[in-house]
């Protein structure tokens, strides 16, 4: 039996970036059906109890940066703590972090494994100072990782892609997702990349029930 693992997240989440390698490893070893579910973080999280970084007081922002630096060092993953293409205050384009999510959904709609693309887009934003809100950047990242960037870009605003994004957003609100990434395994929520060990423990119990 193939077990499905859902991942609700935003393509602007540094924690989703940190989760990428370990998540891919767990999916591979347990032969999971991973469904990436980008959702409208800014719309859902204030309704479910989360606090977006742009609305946090400065002491919490400073601590957030400290934690990013700690995790970057611990995981050995490069990280620009305040990347120039991550708006920390006013946002000129309210869709700036949705485009990459739409591309990931487009890839999944084509039956592709979108996990490599997803991680590459997150890495580009958080470690490579690339503006993933720009179409040419997303296309290049997709091409660099073995996808057809132009084809995926053409599907980003397709009605079915946008409907799927809205469906994931509605799901996230309905089940009480309040952060990113949030993993869902058979109805149980695991919030944060640092909860992947608990995801794996839960998988172990499913594979070897007492």
N, C-alpha and C positions, 0 to 999 in steps of 0.2 A: 504493500500500500504506500502510495506517495503522499507524504505529509506536506501541507501547504503552510508557508510562513509568509505573513503579510508585513510589509514595512511601510508605515506612514511617515512621511518626512517632507522636508523642503529642500530644494536644490540650492539653498543658501545656508544650510545648517553645518557649522564646523564639526558638530558631533556626528552627523551623518558621514562626513568625510573621514573622521577617525574610525568609524565603524566599518568602513568598506572592506579592508583586507580580512578582518576576522569574520565578518558576515559571509564573505565569499567562501572562506575556508569551511565554515560550519555548513553552509549549503552544499558544498562539494562532498564533504565527508558523510553527511547524513542523507544525501541525495534528495534534497528538499525541492519542492516547487516554490520558488521565491517569487512573490508578486510585489513589485515596487509600486507604491501608491502615493505619488506626490499629491499634496493637498494644499489648499489655501491657508497657510499657517496664520497669516495676519487676520483672516476672517474668523477662524475657528478658535484659536488659542485664548483670546480674551473672553470667549463665552464659556470655556471649559476650565478656567482657573490658571492658565499659564500667563507669564508676563514677558512679552516680546522685549528684546534687548533695548530697543529704541525708547521704550517707556520706563526703563528702570532708573532708579537714582544712581548718581555717579559712583558711590561706593560699591554698588553691586556690579556696575560695569567694569570697574577696576578689578574686582575679584574674578569676574568672568574672564578677563584677559589673563590673569594669573593662572587660572585653571587651564586655559588653552595652552599656555606655555608649559605647564607641568605635564599635560597629556602628550604634547608634541615631543617632549624630551623622553617621556616614559615609553612611548610607542615607537620612537625613532622615525616619526613622520614629519617632514618639513611643514612649517606653518608660518604664515605671515599673520601676526596677531591682529593687526588692523589693516586688512587689505584695502587697497585704494578703490576697488570696485564693489565694496560692500558698504552701502550707505548706512551710517550710524545715526543719522538725524533725519532731516527732511528727505523725502523720496520724490523725485521728479516724475518717474515712471512707476505707477503702482503695480505694474506687471513685471517689473525688472527680474524678479526671481521665479516667475512662472514659466517663462519661455523654455528654460532648460528642462523643467518638469514635463512640459508638453512634448518635448523631444523624446524624453524617456518613455512616456506613454505611447508615443508614435512607434517607437522601436518595439515595445511589447506587443502592440497591435499587429505588427508584422511578423510576430512569432519569434522575435529575436531575444537572446539573452541580453538584457539591458544593463546588467550589473556593472560591466566594464565601462560602458558609456557613462553611467551615473557617477561612478567613482572618478572618472576622468574629468567630468564637468565640475565636480566638487573640488578636486585637486587643482584644477585650473584657477578657480576663484580663490582658494585658501592658501595655495602654495606657489602659484605661478604668476600671480598678478595679471590674469587675463579676464577680460570683461565678458562673462557668459551671457550678458543681456544682449550682446551684439550677434546678429545672425551669422556673420562671416566667421566669428570666433567659434560658435557652436558647430558650424559646418566643418571647420578645420579640425576641431577636437574629435568629432565623429569619424572623419576620414582617417585621422591619425590612429584610430583604434579599430579600424577594420570595418566600419559601417559606411553606408552611403549617405554622407552628410546632406547633400542636396535633397535626396528623396525624403529623408526624415524631416528636414526643415519644411518641405512642402506640405507635410502632414501635421505640422504643429498646430495650425489653426483650423484644421479640418473639424467639421461639426462633431464627428464621432470622438475625436481626441478631446475636444473641449467638454463634451458630455461625460466622458470618462473621468476627466479631472474634477468636474462638479460632483460626480457620483462618489469619488474618493473623498472629497471634501465633506459631503453629506454624511458619509459613513463615519469619518473621523469625529465629527461632532456628535453623531448618534451614540457611538460607543465610548465617548468621553476622552478622546485623545487630547492631551494638553501640552505636548512637546514634540520634539523631533530629535532623533528618530524614535518612533514607538513601534515595537514589534508585537504582533498578535499571533499567538499560537493556540488554535482551537478555543478561541474566545478569551484567552488570558492575555492581559497586557503586560508588556515589559518596556518601561520607559528608559531610554538612554543607551548609548553605546557601551556603557559600563555594566549593563545588565545582560550582555550577550552570554556570559557564563551561566546565568540563570536560565536563559533560553536553552542552552545546551543541556543543562541538568533536566529540564522539562522534557526535552527530546529523548534523553536517556530513559526516563520513566515511561514514555510512550513506547519505546522500542522494547523495553524489558519490564513489563508490568509485573507486579508481585501477584 
